[in-house]
């Protein structure tokens, strides 16, 4: 015995309920699709299976499964969620369960009440996407989901006939357009109040910088083209070689990993340790969210304005720390001084000892090489600057290669990783050169440390903003000079000067799509990226960065002398009250108007009354045609046929949305001829 699948006759031939169900399933799939990257594999497969099965049931008009099956699947899904996340609380397990519930609820679409539960679950699922990303692409995708859900909701409120999807979609679009002004008003005026307006800590993308550094860690970040910050320089941008953005300063070394001296919230800095000279560089920066309580700012930035909801403090190593990870995009203006001196008056005994400490077993051959260098007659009495210059000259002249993929070091003996790089293979990225440089200077008796952060910006300026990407993450070194204090030394400038002086980064191999675009036009990919980032920057500046400061600026432009959040609340209440009164007036006026179908029904009743037929408003056209036939027999056939045509036009598969004036004119003519003929007795 073989089972034959029913032949697919097309969407238009499906029953109304099947068509609406398939449309709703497509909307649900579109809403869930962006979550696939965040969901466990089992959840994505389960959701896809349930949705496809439900679509098959709708297309074949098969009965829905019993209630025990969704319950059993839900129990299994709950157990899988516990196994995947060890909890049912939190963002990840919560979104996973919401997706499972949405899929399973489609197996219970037996009544309009069940459909409404699916709609509300869908709207909630739309909101969960913004816990992961608030980008412009996500916003556009979720606008499509909202429109689809509203269209399905409209269809659920139109149970009679077979309204076209185009009609329901247009009505949903008009409804959303009517609500858009209120949405914009709330966005502009609703007070931003601290944590109520925030997003959970793990809700946003995070920067690739870390509080630790080992061989290969920066090279991994260098393949990430996401934006780390945007900068605007009102007085002109400094040279690329001056664009060092200081992040974590790493002094402690355990033989494999470099880390800061103190990861706790820093004590107040010793302001006398920093001396700035020359003219400052004013800049405005928009920082993307970070997983570290650190602000990577242009060297050297001595002061910051007060930031809402964030406590900032400058550390003694000139880095800026915060009391918590930066979970939201922040924007502010400040001034940096490229010409500065730090700790020129001397180091404390503890700081000096930590900046010289090396584990005994680390890099024995490289340290022996350093001692041989110091033994050269020309360097026997050299100071820190001369020793640093000698190491830099060795890098320039000894065939070192700057590469993103130097391979792994220290797989056999981790303590010999630096030896393999410096003396054998001589291939590395910025962290290889910076870490080895610091080890050599410490062996030479010079205090030294590693600084991580970003260096340079994109060559192309987008909308007046200079863009710093994750791929511009960098590691450099500082050594301490008795007369100058902590002095920057970047070994990368010795091996790859174009990286520092021209901001030319190493690029990973292009993907299939970008490689194809580059083949057609080498500049097209860069133009497309610049165009998208220009649009994305405006989204960030005008929408995502719209905060309490911008709200108060708006009130100032509206004439408020000293605006506060109380003024915002009062203005919002006033405007909403005005809109509510206007809406009430429009609703009252709309009630006075008659529905066009009601006007037609009154006109039909008026035409049938002289014929001796009393038509009620609730009588259907078929009932009226039967009354005409009973009273006039064959003579009333033309009039009855017109009434039956009206029933098909209004309730049939090709239902019209408004009454036809031509049909009403034909009805008047038929009733006139029937009156002149007289009744059949």
C-alpha positions in Angstrom: 0.0 0.0 0.0 1.5 3.4 -1.0 0.6 6.8 0.4 0.1 9.5 -2.2 0.7 13.1 -1.1 -2.0 15.5 -2.1 -1.2 17.6 -5.1 -0.2 21.2 -4.4 -2.7 23.4 -6.2 -1.3 26.8 -5.3 -1.8 29.3 -2.5 -5.0 30.8 -4.1 -6.8 27.5 -4.1 -6.2 26.9 -0.3 -9.0 27.4 2.1 -9.0 30.7 3.9 -7.8 29.2 7.2 -4.9 27.3 5.6 -3.8 30.4 3.8 -3.8 32.6 6.9 -2.0 29.9 8.9 0.8 29.6 6.3 1.2 33.3 6.2 1.5 33.4 10.0 4.1 30.6 9.9 6.2 32.5 7.4 6.1 35.5 9.7 7.1 33.4 12.7 10.0 31.9 10.8 11.2 35.3 9.7 11.1 36.5 13.3 13.0 33.5 14.7 15.6 33.3 11.9 18.0 36.0 13.3 18.0 34.1 16.6 19.5 31.0 15.0 23.1 32.1 15.8 22.2 32.5 19.5 20.2 29.3 20.0 21.4 25.8 20.7 21.4 23.6 17.6 18.7 21.3 19.0 16.4 24.3 19.5 16.8 25.5 15.9 16.2 22.0 14.5 13.1 21.5 16.8 11.7 24.9 15.8 12.2 24.3 12.0 10.7 20.8 12.3 7.6 22.0 14.2 7.0 24.9 11.8 7.4 22.7 8.7 5.1 20.1 10.1 2.5 22.7 11.0 2.7 24.1 7.4 2.1 20.6 6.0 -0.9 20.1 8.3 -2.4 23.4 7.1 -1.7 22.7 3.4 -3.2 19.3 3.5 -6.1 20.2 5.8 -5.0 17.5 8.3 -6.1 17.4 11.9 -3.9 18.9 14.6 -2.2 16.6 17.1 -3.6 16.0 20.5 -2.6 18.2 23.4 -0.3 15.6 24.9 2.2 15.9 22.1 3.1 19.6 22.6 3.2 19.1 26.3 5.6 16.1 26.0 7.8 18.1 23.6 7.8 21.1 26.0 9.0 18.8 28.8 11.8 17.5 26.7 12.7 21.0 25.5 12.8 22.3 29.1 15.2 19.4 30.0 17.4 20.2 27.0 17.5 23.9 28.1 18.6 22.9 31.6 21.3 20.7 30.1 22.5 23.5 27.7 22.5 26.4 30.2 22.3 24.7 33.7 19.4 27.1 34.4 16.1 28.4 33.1 16.8 31.9 34.2 18.7 34.5 32.2 18.7 35.9 28.7 19.9 32.8 26.7 17.6 30.2 28.3 14.7 32.6 28.3 15.0 33.3 24.6 15.4 29.6 23.9 12.2 28.7 25.8 10.3 31.6 24.2 11.2 30.3 20.7 10.2 26.7 21.7 6.8 28.0 23.1 6.2 30.0 20.0 6.7 27.0 17.7 4.7 24.6 19.9 1.8 27.0 20.2 1.3 26.9 16.4 0.2 23.2 17.0 -2.8 24.5 19.1 -4.2 27.1 16.6 -7.8 25.8 17.1 -9.5 29.1 18.0 -8.9 32.9 17.7 -7.8 32.9 21.3 -4.9 30.6 20.4 -4.0 32.9 17.5 -3.9 35.9 19.8 -1.5 34.1 22.2 0.8 33.5 19.2 0.6 37.1 18.2 1.7 38.3 21.6 4.5 35.8 21.8 5.6 37.0 18.4 5.7 40.7 19.5 7.7 39.6 22.6 10.1 37.6 20.5 10.7 40.8 18.4 11.8 42.6 21.5 14.3 39.9 22.4 16.3 40.6 19.3 17.4 44.0 20.7 18.9 42.2 23.7 21.6 41.0 21.2 21.9 43.9 18.8 20.4 47.3 18.2 21.8 47.7 14.7 20.0 49.2 11.8 19.7 45.8 10.0 18.0 44.3 13.1 15.7 47.2 13.3 14.6 46.8 9.6 14.2 43.1 10.0 12.0 43.5 13.1 9.9 46.2 11.3 9.1 43.5 8.8 8.1 41.1 11.6 5.9 43.7 13.3 4.1 44.4 10.0 3.6 40.6 9.4 2.2 40.2 12.9 -0.1 43.1 12.5 -1.3 41.7 9.2 -2.0 38.4 10.8 -3.9 40.2 13.6 -6.0 42.1 11.0 -6.9 38.8 9.3 -7.9 37.3 12.6 -10.4 40.2 13.1 -11.8 39.7 9.6 -13.5 36.3 10.0 -16.1 36.8 7.2 -15.3 36.1 3.5 -11.8 35.8 2.1 -10.1 39.2 2.4 -6.9 39.4 0.2 -3.5 39.5 2.0 -2.8 42.7 0.2 -5.9 44.3 1.8 -5.0 43.1 5.3 -1.4 44.2 4.8 -2.4 47.7 3.7 -4.7 48.1 6.7 -1.9 46.9 9.0 0.5 49.4 7.4 -2.0 52.3 7.8 -2.6 51.3 11.4 1.2 51.3 12.1 1.5 54.7 10.3 -1.2 56.2 12.6 0.7 55.0 15.7 4.1 56.1 14.4 3.8 59.8 15.6 3.0 58.6 19.1 6.0 56.3 19.0 8.3 59.1 17.8 6.9 61.4 20.5 7.5 58.9 23.3 11.0 58.3 21.9 11.8 62.1 22.0 10.2 63.0 25.3 10.0 60.0 27.6 12.5 60.6 30.3 15.6 58.3 30.3 15.8 57.2 33.9 18.9 55.3 34.8 18.7 51.5 34.9 15.1 51.5 33.6 16.4 52.6 30.2 19.5 50.3 30.3 20.2 47.0 28.6 21.5 43.9 30.5 25.2 43.5 30.7 25.4 40.7 28.2 23.1 42.4 25.8 25.5 44.2 23.5 28.5 43.4 21.4 31.8 43.7 23.2 35.2 45.0 22.2 38.0 42.4 21.7 40.5 44.1 24.1 41.4 42.0 27.1 43.0 42.5 30.5 45.6 39.8 29.5 48.0 39.3 26.6 49.7 36.3 25.3 51.3 35.3 22.0 48.6 35.4 19.3 45.8 37.1 21.3 46.0 40.5 19.4 46.3 38.7 16.1 43.0 37.0 16.7 41.3 40.4 17.2 43.0 41.8 14.1 40.7 39.8 11.8 37.6 41.5 13.3 36.4 44.5 11.3 33.7 45.6 13.7 33.9 49.3 14.8 35.4 50.0 18.2 34.9 53.8 18.2 34.3 56.8 16.1 36.1 60.1 16.4 35.6 63.7 15.2 38.5 66.2 15.4 37.1 69.8 15.3 40.6 71.3 14.7 41.9 68.6 12.4 43.2 65.1 13.0 46.7 64.4 14.3 49.1 62.4 12.2 48.5 58.6 12.2 51.7 58.1 14.2 50.2 60.1 17.1 46.9 58.1 17.2 47.6 55.8 20.1 44.5 54.9 22.1 45.6 53.6 25.5 43.8 50.6 27.0 45.0 48.1 29.7 48.6 48.6 30.7 50.2 45.2 31.4 53.2 45.0 33.8 53.0 41.7 35.6 54.4 38.7 33.7 54.2 35.0 34.8 56.2 33.6 31.9 53.2 33.1 29.5 50.6 35.8 30.2 50.9 39.6 30.8 48.4 41.2 33.1 47.9 44.6 34.9 49.3 45.2 38.3 45.9 45.7 39.9 42.6 44.7 38.3 40.5 46.2 41.1 38.9 49.6 40.8 41.9 52.0 41.0 42.8 54.5 43.7 42.9 58.2 42.8 45.9 58.9 40.5 48.9 60.9 41.5 48.2 64.0 39.4 51.8 65.3 39.9 53.0 62.2 37.8 51.6 63.6 34.6 52.9 66.7 32.9 51.4 67.8 29.6 53.0 70.2 27.1 52.0 72.0 23.9 48.6 72.4 22.3 45.9 69.9 23.1 43.9 67.9 20.5 40.2 68.4 20.9 38.2 65.3 19.9 34.7 63.9 20.2 34.5 60.1 20.6 31.7 57.6 20.4 32.8 54.4 22.1 31.1 51.0 21.4 30.2 48.7 24.3 33.1 47.0 26.0 33.5 43.9 28.2 36.2 45.7 30.2 35.9 48.5 32.8 38.3 50.4 30.7 38.0 53.4 28.2 40.6 53.2 25.4 41.3 57.0 24.9 43.8 59.0 22.9 47.2 59.4 24.6 47.3 61.4 26.8 43.8 62.3 27.9 44.1 63.9 31.4 40.5 64.6 32.2 37.0 63.5 31.2 33.6 65.2 31.5 31.0 63.6 33.8 29.3 60.6 32.2 25.7 59.7 33.1 25.6 56.4 35.0 29.3 55.8 34.8 32.0 56.6 37.3 35.4 57.1 35.7 38.9 57.4 37.2 42.4 57.9 35.7 44.9 55.3 36.9 48.5 56.0 37.7 49.5 54.3 34.4 47.4 56.9 32.5 44.7 54.4 31.6 41.0 55.3 32.2 39.0 52.8 34.3 35.3 52.7 35.1 33.4 51.2 38.0 31.7 48.7 35.7 32.0 47.4 32.1 30.7 49.8 29.6 27.4 48.2 28.5 26.1 50.9 26.3 27.4 53.2 23.6 28.7 56.4 25.1 29.7 59.7 23.5 31.6 62.7 24.9 34.1 65.4 24.0 37.5 65.9 25.7 41.1 66.9 24.9 44.3 64.9 24.5 47.9 66.1 24.8 50.3 64.0 22.5 53.3 65.7 24.1 53.4 64.5 27.7 55.6 63.1 30.4 54.6 60.5 33.0 56.5 59.7 36.2 59.5 61.7 35.1 60.3 62.4 38.8 60.9 58.7 39.5 59.3 55.4 40.2 58.4 53.9 43.6 60.5 51.0 44.7 57.6 48.6 44.2 56.7 49.9 40.7 60.4 49.7 39.7 60.7 46.2 40.9 57.5 45.0 39.2 58.6 46.6 35.9 61.9 44.7 36.1 60.7 41.3 37.3 61.2 38.3 35.0 60.5 34.6 35.8 63.8 32.7 36.0 63.0 30.1 33.4 61.6 32.4 30.7 63.5 33.0 27.4 67.0 31.9 28.5 68.5 32.3 25.0 66.9 35.7 24.4 68.1 37.0 27.7 71.6 35.7 27.0 71.4 37.6 23.7 70.4 40.7 25.6 73.5 40.4 27.9 75.7 40.0 24.8 74.2 43.2 23.4 74.9 45.0 26.6 78.5 43.8 26.6 79.2 45.6 23.3 81.7 48.4 24.0 79.4 51.0 22.4 76.5 50.1 24.8 78.5 49.4 28.0 77.4 52.7 29.5 74.3 53.4 27.4 71.2 54.8 28.9 67.7 53.5 28.4 67.1 55.4 25.2 70.3 54.1 23.6 69.5 50.5 24.6 66.0 50.8 23.1 67.4 52.3 19.9 69.9 49.3 19.6 67.0 46.8 20.0 65.0 48.7 17.4 67.9 48.7 15.0 68.3 44.9 15.4 64.6 44.5 14.4 65.0 46.6 11.3 68.2 44.8 10.1 67.7 41.2 11.0 65.0 40.0 8.6 62.0 40.0 10.9 58.5 39.6 9.3 55.3 41.2 10.4 52.4 38.8 9.9 49.0 37.9 11.1 49.7 34.2 11.0 53.1 33.4 12.5 52.0 30.0 13.8 52.1 28.8 17.4 55.1 29.3 19.6 56.1 27.4 22.7 54.0 24.3 22.0 56.8 22.0 23.3 58.3 24.4 25.9 56.1 27.5 26.8 59.1 29.1 28.5 61.0 29.1 25.2 58.2 30.8 23.1 60.1 34.1 23.1 63.3 32.3 22.1 61.6 30.6 19.1 60.3 34.0 17.9 63.3 36.2 18.5 66.1 33.8 17.5 64.6 31.1 15.2 61.5 31.9 13.1 61.4 35.7 13.4 57.8 36.0 12.3 55.2 37.7 14.5 52.5 40.2 15.1 52.6 43.3 17.3 52.3 41.4 20.6 55.3 39.2 19.7 57.5 42.2 19.1 56.2 44.2 22.1 56.5 41.3 24.6 60.0 40.3 23.5 61.1 44.0 23.5 60.0 44.4 27.1 61.7 41.1 28.2 65.0 42.3 26.6 64.8 45.7 28.2 64.1 44.2 31.6 67.1 41.9 31.2 69.1 45.1 30.3 68.0 46.6 33.6 65.5 49.1 32.1 61.9 49.1 33.6 59.5 48.3 30.8 55.8 47.3 30.3 53.3 46.5 27.6 50.4 48.8 26.6 47.4 47.5 24.7 44.8 49.5 22.9 44.3 50.7 19.3 46.6 52.5 16.9 45.5 54.5 13.9 42.2 55.0 12.1 40.7 54.0 8.8 42.1 56.1 5.9 38.6 57.0 4.8 36.7 59.6 6.8 32.9 58.8 6.9 30.6 61.7 7.6 33.4 63.6 9.3 34.1 60.7 11.6 37.4 58.8 11.8 36.7 55.1 12.4 38.7 52.8 14.7 38.1 49.1 14.2 38.8 46.1 16.3 41.3 45.1 13.6 43.3 48.1 14.7 43.9 46.6 18.1 47.6 47.0 18.9 50.2 46.3 21.5 53.3 48.5 22.1 55.8 49.1 24.8 56.9 51.7 27.3 60.3 52.0 29.0 61.2 54.3 31.9 63.8 56.9 31.3 65.1 58.9 34.3 64.8 62.2 32.6 61.6 61.6 30.5 59.6 59.2 32.5 57.6 56.5 30.8 58.5 56.7 27.1 56.6 55.0 24.2 58.5 52.5 22.1 56.7 50.7 19.3 58.7 47.8 17.8 56.0 47.5 15.1 57.2 50.8 13.7 60.6 49.2 13.2 59.4 46.1 11.3 56.3 47.5 9.6 56.5 51.3 9.5 53.5 51.6 7.2 51.3 50.1 9.9 52.1 53.1 12.3 52.8 56.0 9.9 50.1 55.2 7.3 47.5 53.1 9.3 47.9 50.3 6.7 46.7 47.2 8.6 47.4 43.6 7.6 44.2 42.2 6.2 43.1 38.6 6.5 42.3 36.7 3.2 39.0 37.9 1.8 35.9 35.8 1.9 34.1 34.5 -1.2 31.7 37.5 -1.6 34.3 40.2 -0.8 36.8 38.5 -3.0 34.4 38.4 -6.0 33.6 42.1 -5.5 37.3 43.0 -5.3 37.9 41.1 -8.6 35.2 43.2 -10.3 36.3 46.5 -8.8 39.0 46.8 -6.1 37.4 50.0 -4.8 33.8 48.9 -4.9 34.0 47.0 -1.6 35.5 49.9 0.2 32.8 52.3 -1.2 30.0 50.0 -0.2 31.4 49.6 3.3 31.8 53.4 3.6 28.2 54.0 2.4 26.8 51.5 4.9 28.9 52.8 7.8 27.8 56.3 7.0 24.1 55.2 7.3 24.9 53.2 10.4 26.8 56.1 12.0 23.7 58.3 11.6 21.6 55.6 13.1 24.0 55.4 16.1 24.3 59.2 16.5 20.6 60.1 16.0 18.8 57.1 17.5 21.0 54.9 19.7 22.9 57.8 21.2 19.8 59.8 21.9 20.0 60.2 25.7 19.0 62.6 28.5 21.5 65.2 27.3 19.9 65.4 23.8 16.5 65.5 25.3 17.4 68.5 27.4 19.0 70.2 24.4 15.7 69.7 22.5 13.8 71.4 25.4 16.3 74.3 25.2 15.6 74.7 21.5 11.9 74.7 22.3 12.4 77.7 24.7 12.9 76.2 28.1 15.5 78.2 30.0 16.7 75.6 32.5 15.2 72.3 31.3 15.0 69.2 33.6 13.4 65.8 33.4 10.4 67.2 35.2 9.9 69.6 32.2 10.2 66.6 29.9 7.4 64.7 31.8 5.1 67.7 31.9 5.6 68.4 28.2 5.0 64.7 27.4 1.8 64.6 29.5 0.6 67.9 27.8 1.2 66.6 24.3 -0.3 63.2 25.0 -3.4 64.8 26.5 -3.8 67.0 23.4 -3.4 64.0 21.1 -6.0 62.0 23.2 -8.5 64.8 22.9 -7.9 65.0 19.1 -8.3 61.3 18.8 -11.6 61.4 20.8 -12.9 64.2 18.6 -12.0 62.2 15.5 -13.7 59.1 16.9 -16.9 61.1 17.6 -16.9 62.5 14.1 -16.2 59.1 12.6 -19.2 57.6 14.4 -21.4 60.2 12.7 -20.4 58.9 9.3 -22.2 55.8 7.9 -20.5 52.7 6.6 -20.9 52.6 2.8 -22.4 49.1 3.0 -24.9 50.4 5.6 -25.8 53.3 3.2 -26.3 50.8 0.4 -28.6 48.6 2.7 -30.7 51.7 3.5 -30.9 52.5 -0.3 -32.0 48.9 -1.1 -34.7 49.0 1.7 -36.0 52.3 0.3 -36.2 50.8 -3.3 -38.0 47.7 -2.1 -40.5 49.5 0.2 -42.7 50.8 -2.7 -42.8 47.2 -4.0 -44.4 46.1 -0.8 -41.3 44.4 0.6 -40.1 45.5 4.1 -36.3 44.9 4.2 -34.5 44.9 7.5 -30.9 45.9 7.8 -29.9 42.4 8.9 -31.5 40.7 5.9 -29.0 39.2 3.5 -29.2 39.8 -0.3 -30.3 36.1 -0.8 -33.2 36.5 1.7 -34.3 39.7 -0.2 -34.1 37.9 -3.5 -36.3 35.1 -2.1 -38.9 37.7 -1.0 -38.9 39.3 -4.5 -39.4 35.9 -6.1 -42.3 35.1 -3.8 -44.0 38.3 -4.5 -43.4 38.9 -8.2 -42.5 35.4 -9.6 -40.8 35.4 -13.0 -41.3 39.1 -13.4 -39.0 39.7 -10.4 -36.2 37.6 -11.9 -34.0 40.5 -13.0 -34.3 42.2 -9.6 -33.6 38.9 -7.7 -30.6 38.2 -9.9 -29.1 41.6 -9.1 -29.5 40.8 -5.3 -27.8 37.4 -5.7 -25.0 39.1 -7.6 -24.5 41.5 -4.7 -24.1 38.5 -2.3 -21.4 37.1 -4.6 -19.6 40.4 -4.9 -19.6 41.0 -1.1 -19.0 37.6 0.3 -17.6 35.5 -2.6 -14.0 34.6 -3.3 -13.5 37.9 -5.3 -15.2 40.1 -2.7 -15.1 43.9 -3.4 -14.2 46.4 -0.6 -16.8 49.1 -1.4 -20.3 49.1 -3.0 -20.6 49.6 -6.7 -22.6 52.6 -7.8 -23.2 50.9 -11.2 -24.9 48.0 -9.4 -27.1 50.4 -7.4 -28.2 52.2 -10.6 -29.1 48.8 -12.2 -31.2 48.0 -9.1 -33.0 51.3 -9.4 -33.9 50.6 -13.0 -35.1 47.0 -12.2 -37.3 48.2 -9.3 -38.8 50.9 -11.5 -39.7 48.5 -14.2 -41.2 46.1 -11.6 -43.3 48.8 -10.1 -44.8 49.7 -13.5 -45.6 46.0 -14.1 -47.4 45.7 -10.8 -47.4 42.7 -8.4 -48.2 39.1 -9.3 -51.3 37.9 -7.4 
